[in-house]
Amino acid sequence: MNMNVKKIAFGAAVVFFTGFASAQTLQDGINSIDSDKFAQAKTNFTEMIAKEPTAENYFYLGNTFLRQGEPDYAKAIENFNKGLAADGKSYLNKIGLAAVKLGKGDKNAIAEIQKVVTDSREKDAEVLFRAAEALTLFEKNSSPDLAIQFLTKAIEKAEKKGVPAHYYYTLGDAYRLKRMPGEAMSAYDKALPTAKNKASVYTRMATLWMAAQVWKNAKESIDKAIAVDPTYAPAYKALAGYDIRYQQNAKATQDLINYTKYADEDPYTQLEIAKLYFTNEDYANSKMVLDKIFDKIDDPIKFKLRAYNAYADKNYADAKQNMDTFVSQAEKTRVQPADQGLQGLIAAGLAKDEKDAAKKTALMTESQQKVAIAKAAKDETMKWDLELANIAGGGGASQAEADKGPTNPAIEALKKQVAANSQDSDALFKLATAYQDAKNWNGAILTWQKMSALLPDWAPAYYSQGYSYQQAGNNEAAKLAYEKFISTVKPADQEANKQTLAYAYFAVAYMSKDSDAAKAKDYVAKSLQLDPTYQDAVKLNAEINK
């Protein structure tokens, strides 16, 4: 399966609440959140409530449930309401309740947050900060302009005593949401001098570089984060995202082991780990972690992840059952275009073995409609067309299959070289070619894919993927790769690539002749335009234009 890594965003709201009796304990709790130690943070704030059941303490516990990987809105609401019971005027808990609405997709909550700030007369920097934080927590339901406005005022109020680092962290987050990376990086730079844990700042810088696809700078920032604090769990999560980007599965697995070691056993943190293992195509570990925590989590998101794992195992019936459960239990706002896309892929998988013609047609119609929803939303959770091609062709290339295939000393030496430096394009090229020479088509496909990830504008890698898929017998995936090659060749390079382009057009035409006659005629004509003497194309043209 081919997954694209989504941006990994980290919440790091480090707060110093002045004038509070348990200030150090509060700081410990919020540092735990910043380190993805949510169970530890919940214990911390629960103990604080036991000592002093104040509105502020209930807010911090409730906010922990919002900050975890998958928010637990019910627990957050419970604690915010307790905070309001302790102090009916608590601005923080009013912001918390509005943040829950925002997380659920109700954008009217933005006006509610604004009203709370107005009612507070903007006197309290903490209220301004928490309002801004709420407006940046949920990317699809955010208001970065208003967050920047509140943070600017919070920073002004805090200047006399010194601006806390977390004010700048959140300002950077707001600028990220506005797609203003320069301003975001500037805000993170301002956080560095006062940040108690500079690993948090460097990790945020790294994920910002990753979002901008400046991978060298991202890796440098991750290395700095780990150097200043080797136990800072989110840095390993970012590193896993980096290694997954370069399809370095073994390295990513080790990153996730380290993340697990330095985070904690909170079930929702473990759910995040299961999701990351899945993204890394490490389905065995993903399933193992999910099974361990499945009964400890009430959130229906667990059924969605189980559906993805079942889909990866080609267990389409089980995948459908779990997706149906997720959709029936989750709030409608939580069902994303990617979820409908997955339902479409599952329908395609079920259609492949369906004997009843009417049911098969219905499943294929459902598949096309639901995958189209994901594609129309420009969702990149999965490579939708390639997944459909792999279903039709019997499955995609996997590292396990590549490792079972033919090998030789040259391949093994080059594998080590690539493992040592995932950005060594020369070694990748040689490894892919060595796989092809050995007729290890799975290995060739995976390595050419890594080359495309490293150099997305280098057209020959797509041609070689097409050839390798074709040799492996997956014509549907081969067609997609050849078409990607055709679209990637720059106009200035077309003359030099004339022969290769002619074959690519011919190959797509030949593999489409029984399923899409119009496309086959169009592509074989383009092949002959490039090379009128190409005999295979001449014969195919005569055959399909009788």
N, C-alpha and C positions, 0 to 999 in steps of 0.2 A: 504494500500500500504506500502511496506517496502522500505525505502530509507536509503542508507548509507551516512553518513555525510562525505563530502569531507573536506580536510584540508582547514582551513580558514586562509588565509594569509593577513596580514595587511601592507599597505604601510605607512611608517612613515619617510618621508624625510624632516627632520627639518633642515632648512638652515639658516646660518647667512652670508649674503652677505656683506662683509666689503666694506667700501668706497662708499656706496649707500645712496643717500639723504633720501629715505623713508625706511630705514632699519627696523624700528620698525613695520611699516605697512606691509612690506614684511614678517616679522616674523609672524605677526598676520595671514596673509593669508595662510602661509604654515602650521602654527599650526592648522588652520581650516581644511586643507586637512587631517592632521594627526588625527583629531577628527571626520572624516567622515562628516564634514560640508561643502560639496562641493558648495552649493548655496552661502554660506557666503564667501567662498574663491573666487568664481567667481566674486562676487560683489566687494570684496576687490581689486582684481587685475584689474578689469574694471575701478575702481575709480583711481587706480594708473596710468593706461594708459591715462585716461582723463587729469591727471595732467602732466604726463611725458610719451609720447608715445615712449619709448625707446625699443630697441631690447630685453633687459632683461625682461622688464615688459610683453611684448608680449609672451616671452617664458614661463614665470610663469603662465600666463592665459592658454596658450595652453597645458602646462603640466598638469594643473588641469583636463582638459578633458580626458587626458590619464590615470590619477590616479583614476578616479571614478570607481565604480563597473563594469560597462560596458563602455569601452572607446568610446568616440564620436570622431572618427578619422577625420571626416569632419571639425568639429570645431577646433580640434587641428591643422590640416594642415593650416586652414585659419589664425590662429594666428601666427604659426611659419613662414608662408610666409610674414605676415605683419612685423614680427621681422626682417626678412632678407631684406625687403624693407627699413626698418629704418637703417640697418647696414648689408651690403652684406657680411661682413666677420664674422658675429655672429656665433661663434662656438656652442653656446648653441642651437640656432634654427636649425642649421644643424644636431645636435644630435637629436633634437626633431623630425625632418622629418624622419630621419633614424629609430627612435624608432617607428614611425607609421608603417613603412614598416615591422619592426620586429614583431609588434603586429599582423599584417595581415598575418604573416607566411613566409615572405621573409627573409631567413637567410643570404642573401647577404648583408643585412643591417649591420651585425656584422662587415664586412670588412669596410663598409662606416664609422661606428663609430670609428673604429680603425684609419682610415685615418684622420678623424677630429682631433683626439687626437694627431696624428703625426704632422699634420699641425700646431697645437697650440704649438708645441715644448714642450708640457707637462709642461708649465710654470705656468698654472693656476689650482690651486687645485679644484676650482669650476667646471671647464671643466672636469677634471679627475673624480670628483665625479658624475657629471651628466651622463657622459658616462657609468660609472659603474652602476648607477641606471637604465639606459635604458636597460642594459644587464641583469638585474635581474627582470624587470617588468613583463615579460611574461614567465611563467615557461616552457612552451613547446617550446619556441623560445628564449632561453637564452644562455649566455656564461659565466658561473660562474668563470671559470679559468681566463678569460680576465678581468672580473669585479674585481676579487681579486687582479690581477696585478695592475690595475688602482687605486684601493682603497689603496693599500699598498703605492703607490707613493704619493697619496693625503694626507695620514696620515703623511708621512715623511715631506711633505712640510708644513703641518699645525702645526707640533710639537712645533715650537718656540712660536706661539701665543696661543697654546692650541687646541687640536683636538676636533672639534665639535662632539657632541654625534651622529649626524645622519651619520657620516662617519662609525662609529662602527655598527650602526643599519644595514646599507646596506651591510657591510662586513659580518655580521651575516646572512643576507638574501642569500648572495652568497654561503656561506658555507652550508646553508640549501639545496640549489639547488644541491650541490655536495654530498648530503646525508652524511654530516660530522657534526652531531649534537654537538659533544664536542667542536669543533672549533667555531661553531655558538653561543653556549651558552657563551663561553669565550668572544666573541666579544660583546655580549649583556651585559655581566658583566662589560666590560670596558666602556660601554655607561652610566651605572648607575650614576657614580659620577658627570658627567657634564650635564646630561639630565635635562632640565627645568621641563619636565613632566615625572616623573618616571613611571607613569601609562602606558605610551607607551612602555617602556622597559619591564615592568612586563607582559604586554599583549603579547608582542612578545615571551617572554620566555614561557608563557602559551601555545601559539599555537605551539611552538616547542615541548613542552612536549606532547601535544595532537597528533602531527604528529608521535611522537615516541611511542604513546599509553602508556605513563606513566601518568595515569590519576590523581593519588593522587598529584603529583608535579604540574600538570597542574592546578588543582583546587586551590592549595596553591598560585600559581602565580597570578591567576585571583583575588583571595581574596585580595592579596597585592595591585593589580592595583586599585581595587575599594576602598580600604582603603585610598590610597594616593590621589585619585581623583574620588569621587563618581559620577561625571558628565562626565567621559570619556567614550563616547559611544562605541568604539570598544571593551572595556572590557566586556560589556554586550553581544555583538555579540559573543565573545569567550565563555562566560558563556552559551549562548543559544546552541552553538555547543556541549559543555560539557553535558548539560542536555538532548539534543536530543540523544547524544550517549547512555545515560542510559534510553532512552525512557520515560523521565520525562516530558511529554507534557505540563502539567499545568505550571510547573516551566519555561520551555522554552518559553511559551507564555508570561509570566511575564517578562522574560529577554528581549524579543523582544519589549514589551511595553516600557521598560526602554531605550532600544536602540533607539527606535523611538523618545522618549522624549528628548534624549540628542544629537542625530544627527540633521539633519535638513530636510526641506521639498523639497530638490532637487529631481526631479523626478527619477533620476537614483539611488539615495540612497533609495528611496521608492521602486524601483524595487528590490533592494537587499533584502529589508525587506519582500517583497512579496515572493521572492524565499526562504527565511529562514522559513517563515510561512509554505510554502509548504513542505519543508523538515521535518518540525515538524508535518506534517500530519494535520495541522490546515488549511484545505482547504477553509473554509468560510472566514477567515481573509485574506488569500492569495488572494482570488478572490476579496474581498472588496478593498484591497490596489491596486491591479492591475487595477481594473475598474476605480479607482479614478485618476490614472495617465496615463491610456492607450493612451489617445489622446494627451498627453503632450510629448510623447516619439516617436522619429522617428525610433529608432533602431528596426529592425525586431525581436530582441530577445523577444519582448513582445508577439509575436504570439506563440513562443515556450512555454513560461510559461503558456499562456492561453491553449495551447494544453495539457500540463501536468495537469492543473486543470480540463479540460474537461475529460481527461482520468480517473482521480481520481473519477469523478462523473459517470463513465461508459458511458459517452456520446461520443462514439467512432467516430461517424460521424463528430461532431464538432471538436473533437481532430484531426482527419485527415485533415479537412479543414484548421485548424490553422497551423499544421505542414507543410502542403503543401505550405502555404503562406510564412512561415519562410524560408523553403528551397529555394523557388523561389526568395526571396528577399535578403537573406544573401549571403555574399561572400562564395565561396565554402570552403575556409579554416576554416570557422566558423561552418560548419556542422560536428559535432563530432560523434564518434562511438555510444555514448549514444543516440544521436538523431535518428540514424538509428535503434538502439534497441527499442526506443519508437515507431517508425513507425511499427516495427515488432509486438509489443504488441497491438498496435491499430488494425493492420490487424487481429490479433488473436481474438480480441474483436468483430470486424465486422464479422468474419467468424462464430462465435458462433451462430448468428441468421440468417445467410445467407441461403436462401432456395434453390437457384440455385446451383446444385452440382458442375458445372464447376467453378463458381465464388468462391465457398467455397474452392475448392481445390487450386485455384490460390492464394487466400488470405492466406491459411495455408502455402503454399510454400514461399510466401513473408515473412510471419511471421518468419519461420524457418531461412531463409537466413539472414534477417536483425538482428534478435536477435543473430545469430551466429557471425555477425560482431562485435557487442558490446562485446560478450564473448571472441572472439579471441583477442580483444584489451585489455583484462583484465580490462574492464571498470566496476566499482563498484557503479555507480550512483544508480542503482537499482539491486535488487536481481532477475535477469532475469528469472531463472527457477521457482522461487516461484511465480513471477507475472503471468507467463504462467499457472502455476498450479491453481492459484486463479481465473484466467479468466475461465479456464475449469471447476473449481469446483463451480463457482457462486459467488466468491468474497472472500476476506481475512477477517481476524478478525479485528474489529475496536473497539476503546475505547468506542465509542457511543453505539455500540451494547452490549459491555460488561456491561456498566452501566445500560442498559435496562434489563439485564438478572437477574437470581436469585441471591439474596444476603442474608446475615445474619449478626448478630453483630460481629462475628469473622472476616468475610471478611472486614467489614467496619473498624474495629480496625486495622487489618493488612495493609489495604490500607493507613491509616494515618501513620503507622510505616514506610512503604516503602517510602512514600512521604517525611518523615523527614530525611531519610537516604537511598538514592537510591542504595548504595553499601552494604546494609545489606542482604547478601545472605541467612541467616537463615530466615529472615522475608519474602523474596521473595519465598523461598521454601514453607513456611507455607501458604502463600497467594495463590500460584498456586495450592497447594494441596486442600486448602479450596474451591477454585473455582471448582476444579474437583468434590469434594464431593457434591457440590451444583448443579452440572451439568451445570455450567455456562462456556461453552466451549470457548467462545470468551475471557472471562477473563483469563481462564487457558492458552490459546495459547499465549496471549500477555505477561503474567507474565513469562511463561517459556522462551519466547523470550528474556525478560529482563535478565533472569538468564544466558542465553547463551551469551548475550552481555557482562555480567560481568565475566563469567567463560567459555570462548569459548572452553576449552578443557574438560569440564565436560560432559561426554557423556549422562548420564541419562536425562538431560534437553531436548535433542533432541528426545529421546524415548518418553518422556512425551508429547512433541509437536506433535509427530506422532499420539499418542493415542488420544489426544484432537482434532486434525484435523479430525481423523477418526470418532470420535463420533459426530463431527459437520457436517459430511457428505461431507467433502472436501478430497476425496481420493487422488487426484493428489498432494496436499500439504502434505498429510500424508506420501505418498511414499517418497517424498524428505526428510522429517524429519527422517523417519526410516533409509534411506540410509545414512544420515549424522550421525546418531547414530552408525550405523555399522562401518563407516569409522573412527569414533572418538575413539572407544574403543581401548585402547592400548593392544598390544599383551600380556603383563603381566597380563592384567585384563580379558582376554577372558574366562578363565576357570570359574571365579567367575560370569561372565555375560552370561554363556552358555544358560540358559533357556530364558533369555530376548533376546539374539541374535537370538535364534531359532525362537521366535515369530516374531521378526522384519523381518527376511528373509521370513518367511511364509506370513506375511502381505503384503509385497511388491509383492511376487509371486501371491498371491490371487488377488490383485488389478491390476495386470498386465496381468492376464491370457487371457483376451479378446482383449488386445491391443498389447501385446508383448509376444508371446508364448515362444520364445527362452529364454527371461529373466525369465519368470515364471518358466520354467523347471530348469534353472540354480539355481534360488534362493530357490526353494522348495527342491532341492537336498542338498543345503548348510544347510537348516533348519534341514533336516533329518540326516545330518552328525553330527550336534551338539546334536540332540536328536532323535534317531531312533524310540522312543516310542511315539512321538508327533502325536496323532491320526488325528488331522485336517490336518497336513502336509502329513501324510500317504494317506489320502483320496484324497487330492488335487493332490498328485503325481500320484495316479492311474488314476484320471480323465484326467489329461493333457498329460499322456503318454500312452493313449489307443492304 
